[in-house]
């Protein structure tokens, strides 16, 4: 009788282990990489986490400044992206490769505005829900020698004081 109880115990233990393993397998099937570029700035393929965000509205415009930084052998590698757009463009993707009557500007590692646009594929999207901003951007600039600089990234959150990376 004792071996029958032992077999029943081990059978239940095996079923419990299979259940736990299966639930872990199915729970981990979702992609953890969905937002791997969220709150980052990528400059020519090098990703850097955003450590500061200043998003200020006034006079019908939003002035945004995103600062990213990471430790490096030479100290701290900092990248800053600034932009200005009219607040009536919230929720719309602005094509930054065409001259436009929408008064926008981008500065930092690349400089451009609505009168001297960026290269094809450049865009900026900003939206706001409550006090949380969503910013997605791709800035592509070609210099006179043909060298291309690509800066892309996204930010979702509130104003964020610059913190040490």
C-alpha positions as CSV (number, residue, x, y, z in Angstrom):
1,X,0.0,0.0,0.0
2,X,2.9,2.3,0.8
3,X,4.4,2.0,-2.7
4,X,0.9,2.8,-4.2
5,X,0.8,6.0,-2.2
6,X,4.4,6.8,-3.2
7,X,3.6,6.2,-6.9
8,X,0.5,8.4,-6.6
9,X,2.6,11.2,-4.9
10,X,5.2,11.1,-7.7
11,X,2.6,11.0,-10.4
12,X,1.0,14.1,-8.9
13,X,4.4,15.7,-8.5
14,X,5.2,15.0,-12.2
15,X,1.8,16.5,-13.3
16,X,2.5,19.6,-11.2
17,X,6.0,20.0,-12.6
18,X,4.7,19.6,-16.2
19,X,2.0,22.2,-15.5
20,X,4.5,24.7,-14.0
21,X,6.9,24.2,-16.9
22,X,4.2,24.5,-19.5
23,X,2.8,27.7,-17.9
24,X,6.3,29.2,-17.8
25,X,6.8,28.3,-21.4
26,X,3.6,29.9,-22.5
27,X,4.1,33.0,-20.3
28,X,7.5,33.6,-21.7
29,X,6.4,33.3,-25.4
30,X,5.5,36.9,-25.6
31,X,8.2,39.2,-27.1
32,X,10.2,41.1,-24.5
33,X,11.8,43.0,-27.3
34,X,8.7,44.8,-28.5
35,X,10.0,48.2,-27.2
36,X,13.8,47.5,-27.3
37,X,14.3,50.9,-28.9
38,X,11.9,52.7,-26.6
39,X,13.4,55.7,-24.8
40,X,16.5,55.6,-26.8
41,X,18.3,57.6,-29.5
42,X,20.2,55.6,-32.1
43,X,22.9,57.4,-34.0
44,X,24.3,55.6,-37.0
45,X,23.4,52.2,-35.4
46,X,24.6,53.0,-31.8
47,X,21.8,53.0,-29.3
48,X,22.0,55.3,-26.3
49,X,19.3,55.5,-23.5
50,X,17.5,58.8,-23.0
51,X,18.4,60.3,-19.7
52,X,16.6,63.6,-20.0
53,X,13.5,65.0,-21.7
54,X,12.4,68.6,-21.8
55,X,9.1,69.0,-23.5
56,X,7.6,72.5,-23.2
57,X,4.5,73.9,-24.8
58,X,3.9,77.6,-25.3
59,X,2.6,79.9,-27.9
60,X,1.1,77.1,-29.9
61,X,4.4,75.2,-30.2
62,X,6.2,72.4,-28.5
63,X,9.9,72.7,-27.9
64,X,11.4,69.3,-27.2
65,X,14.9,68.4,-26.1
66,X,15.9,64.7,-25.7
67,X,19.2,64.0,-24.1
68,X,20.8,60.5,-24.2
69,X,23.9,59.4,-22.5
70,X,26.0,56.3,-21.8
71,X,29.3,55.7,-20.0
72,X,32.3,55.3,-22.3
73,X,36.0,55.0,-21.9
74,X,36.4,58.7,-22.5
75,X,33.7,59.6,-19.9
76,X,30.1,60.0,-20.8
77,X,28.9,59.9,-24.4
78,X,26.1,62.4,-24.8
79,X,23.7,62.9,-27.7
80,X,21.0,65.6,-27.8
81,X,18.1,66.0,-30.2
82,X,16.1,69.1,-30.2
83,X,12.9,69.9,-32.2
84,X,10.2,72.5,-32.4
85,X,6.7,71.7,-33.9
86,X,3.3,73.4,-33.8
87,X,1.1,71.7,-31.2
88,X,-1.7,71.4,-33.8
89,X,0.6,68.7,-35.4
90,X,0.2,66.3,-32.4
91,X,-0.9,62.9,-33.5
92,X,0.4,63.4,-37.1
93,X,3.6,62.2,-38.7
94,X,5.5,65.1,-40.2
95,X,7.5,64.3,-43.3
96,X,10.8,66.1,-42.7
97,X,12.1,65.4,-46.2
98,X,9.8,68.0,-47.9
99,X,9.6,71.8,-47.7
100,X,6.5,72.6,-45.8
101,X,4.4,75.4,-44.5
102,X,4.4,73.6,-41.1
103,X,7.1,75.6,-39.2
104,X,9.3,72.9,-37.7
105,X,13.0,72.6,-36.9
106,X,15.5,70.0,-35.7
107,X,18.8,70.6,-34.2
108,X,21.6,68.8,-32.3
109,X,23.6,66.2,-34.3
110,X,21.7,67.3,-37.4
111,X,20.2,70.7,-38.2
112,X,17.3,71.3,-40.5
113,X,14.0,73.2,-40.8
114,X,10.9,73.4,-42.9
115,X,12.9,75.5,-45.4
116,X,15.9,73.2,-45.7
117,X,14.5,69.7,-45.1
118,X,16.3,66.5,-44.3
119,X,16.8,63.4,-46.6
120,X,14.1,61.1,-47.8
121,X,12.7,58.9,-44.9
122,X,13.0,61.5,-42.2
123,X,9.9,62.0,-40.0
124,X,8.8,63.2,-36.6
125,X,5.7,62.1,-34.7
126,X,4.6,63.6,-31.4
127,X,1.4,63.0,-29.4
128,X,0.3,63.8,-25.9
129,X,-2.1,62.0,-23.6
130,X,-2.5,63.8,-20.3
131,X,1.0,64.8,-19.3
132,X,2.7,61.9,-21.1
133,X,4.3,62.5,-24.5
134,X,5.0,60.0,-27.2
135,X,7.8,61.0,-29.6
136,X,9.1,58.9,-32.6
137,X,11.6,60.2,-35.0
138,X,14.0,59.4,-37.8
139,X,16.4,62.2,-39.0
140,X,18.5,61.4,-42.0
141,X,21.0,64.1,-43.2
142,X,23.5,63.9,-46.0
143,X,26.5,66.2,-46.0
144,X,28.1,67.7,-49.1
145,X,30.6,64.8,-49.3
146,X,27.7,62.2,-49.4
147,X,28.2,61.0,-45.8
148,X,24.9,60.1,-44.2
149,X,24.0,60.6,-40.6
150,X,20.9,58.7,-39.3
151,X,19.4,59.5,-36.0
152,X,16.3,57.7,-34.9
153,X,14.5,56.9,-31.7
154,X,11.5,57.2,-29.5
155,X,10.5,58.5,-26.1
156,X,7.4,57.9,-24.1
157,X,7.0,59.7,-20.8
158,X,6.8,62.9,-18.9
159,X,9.4,65.7,-18.6
160,X,12.4,64.0,-17.2
161,X,15.3,65.9,-15.5
162,X,18.6,64.8,-16.8
163,X,20.0,62.0,-14.7
164,X,23.5,60.5,-14.7
165,X,23.6,57.6,-17.2
